[in-house]
Structure formats: C-alpha cells, structure tokens
Amino acid sequence: MKTGRLAVPMIVVTLALLGAAAPIAAQLQPTDLVMSSPSLGAIWKADANGAGGYAWGQGLIIPHYGWFGNDGNFYVPDRGWVAILKITPDGTVTSLTTGGHLVLPVTVIPSPDDTTLTVSDMGANKILQIDYAGTQTVLHDSASTGGLLDVPDGMAYDDAGNLYVANLGNDTIIKIDAQGNATLFSDDQDLIDLPGGLALDGAGNLFVANYATSTISRFLTDTGAGEVFAGPDISKIISPNDLKLSRAGGLLAAGKPGKVVRIDALGQMTVIFSDPGVGELDGVAVLEDDTLCSGRYVLYGQGTPGSGGFVPKFRGIFSPCPGQIIGLELQDFVGGAPAILFVGSSSLPQDALFFKGASMLVNPSGNVFLPIILALPGSGAGAGDLRLQFTFPDEPGFVGLSLYHQVFAGDPGAVHGVSASNGLLEIIGS
C-alpha cells in the first residue's frame, strides 16, 4: 500500500507505456489471474491454477485494484502515473485518463449499470465517474459526504445503487445512497483496521480486507452486525489488499508475500498463487468475473422463538449460480438439537400453516418439497450455530429457478417444543 505521485501529461504516459511491448502469446484467458505488482511495475498474469506467471502488462509504476470493463479490457489505477490505465487482452497498455481530478487513484469498479467506471482516489479524497472515453466527473467528495469520506480505498455497490466505501484514513466503512447521501455504516475498530478491498455478495454480506490484521471481516448490510470471517493465517496470506467475488467460487484476496488465496463459505483459505518474487500484490482480477453472479438470497417471514427467547436466523453466503460455492448459515438455535431443513419450490404466507406450533414458510404441497435432517452443534440456548457449504451444480438449466428454505429444530424451551427460522428464498442467477 505504498504511496507516490508522478504527474505527467497523458500523451507522455501513453507513449511510455506503448514502449513497453506486450509479451508474445500474452492473450488473456477467461479464468486467468491478473495481479497488480507494484514492485515489478507490472500486471502479472498466471493461469487459474497459479502457474505460468509472467508480466502481461508492463511499464506501470504503482498499480492497484483493477477491474475488467464491459469491453473486455482491464482498467487499473496507477498511483505512480496518476492515471487510469487500459490493458487490452494482448497485454498492450495505454492511458485512459491522467491528471485532472486524479491524485492517488486506487480502486476501479464498474458503475451499477456497467456503462462507466467508478474510481476512488485517496489523495484527492474523491469518488469519480470515468467513462470509456476517459471523461472524469466527481461523484462524491469530503464536502458532499459531510466529511465522512476519509482516504477512500475499496468500494462495492449493492442492488439499490448504494455505494460502500472503505476509509483508510479513519478505519470506517461508509454508505452513500443513490441520491448521494452519506452515512456511517460501521466504525467497529475490532473488525476494521486499515480496510482495503470490499466485496458484496448476493446475500447481503459485505466483506472487508483488513491490511493491518490480515483478516477478512464480514458485515450484514441489513443489520450492520459483523464478525471476523477469515484469518488471520499468515501462512496463507499477510496484509490482504484487494478482494473480489469469484465465479470459480468464493472470494479472492491478494496480498503478501506475492500470494492470492481463495476463501470459501466456511472462511477457509486456500493459496492458489504464490510467488514471493512478484512482491506484495495490490490487486487481483479475473476476466470471467467482469460481471458478478446475479443470484440472490432473500429473507422472508418470521421465525418462531426457542430457548432463551432466541429467534433462529437463516441466511445465505455468496451468490447462488451454477458452479458456485454457496453457504447456508443457521444462528441462534438451541445447541445440540435435532433439526430439519425444508426445501421447496413455493412458499407460504406467515401463519397460514403450522408445523408443531411454528409457522411453516415452505409449502409442502409444492412441486418440490424435500426434508433434510440436520444435527445442530453446541449446547444451550442460542448456541446451535451451523454453517453449511455446497457447490451448486454447474447446470445452466437451473438459472431462474427459485427455491424456498426453512429450518425447524426440536427445542424444549419453545412454547410448543419446536423453534423455527425465517424463510430464505434462493434465486438461482447466471
């Protein structure tokens, strides 16, 4: 996370970059890893297994968090050139835009409609919109956010157009709505410490890479509740920077020493690229991840309280699409209880039907109705938390399918001996 600035005209940047010839046979594959290496002044490329690495884009100075645009080109901010650079699939590097409002650009993500780029600049303390012609427009700055923007780094949009921004300056996450109104989302110092990359999945989970603690935190966007989701494990990665959702499953995080890890729904990390020779990696991207999985998890209905008055909760992790890793999370059930997960093709309104005194939210008369027996861990009220992980079948015919889920548990502390979760709608995306 080095800083630096070299203000030079755009034509000089372009000519200098064109002088760094693209390597032969540099053509990009959809699953290749593309990684920002400031120490090499290059964008390093390896295959999906982390093998065959070489400098795909050369002549850079301090590249950071990039993204593939809707035109198939890679757009990356460079704090040294003070520019947003464009790299074509054959590795040719040119400047999209330089100077202007840019001071220390650090993150590029697509706009909600995927027609422009959204760029954070920690030096200018601004969020910019940059179109594919290179035109810069200020979206947000310190004044427009009431002083809440403070050295912005990673960013992520939700479906409503709300922009979440990681502030390196004061270890906070802020939320800027589609009308430009900014609010503090979280300042939990136990979970946010030099925040870098952000990623937001289709279940309303906001993931934060913490450079100082080598952890990945997770926040629920509807309640603000947070936890450490993964790490620290310095044998796997140190000081994670960029964070991306991956169509190959889970999250990708880049950091030290020259490592990229994949993080699954259980928070387990697997090293998929390791080369200390490339130095600290400030960014990671994959061409097939240029558009995120459109699958969604939606909570509906209300659960039935159990022991200690705890109302069990049922949520999803990541975005349900063919071939994706997904997680189902149960919380606040009584520990050690027998449980049943119902999965069906249609839902029921609240209190339309009861199962041993608990409102049933999955229709047993639907075309699909499947009971799955579970055993909850732990013991005591609210201690039966369980996280399940699956790989969704890689079958395109599932796209558009909706499935409804609910969990019931035997609970002697419940009024009728049974507690139940809310309903969870799973919409399979593409």
Secondary structure, DSSP 8 states (H G I E B T S, - for coil): ---------HHHHHHHHHTS---TT----TT-EEEEETTTTEEEEE-TTS-S-EEEEES-SSB-B-EE-TTS-EEEEETTTTEEEEE-TT--EEEEEESTT-SSEEEEEE-TTSSSEEEEETTTTEEEEE-TT--EEEEEETTTTTT---SEEEEEE-TTS-EEEEETTTTEEEEE-TTS-EEEEE--TTT-SSEEEEEE-TTSEEEEEETTTTEEEEEETTT--EEEEE---TTT-BS---EEE-TTSSEEEEEBTTEEEEE-TT--EEEEEE-GGG-S--EEEEGGGSS----EEEEES--B--GGG---EEEEES---TT-EEEEEEES--BT-EEEEEEESSB--TTSSEETTEE--B-TTSS-EEEEEEE--S-BTT---EEEEEE----GGGTT-EEEEEEEEE-TTSTTSEEE--EEEEE---
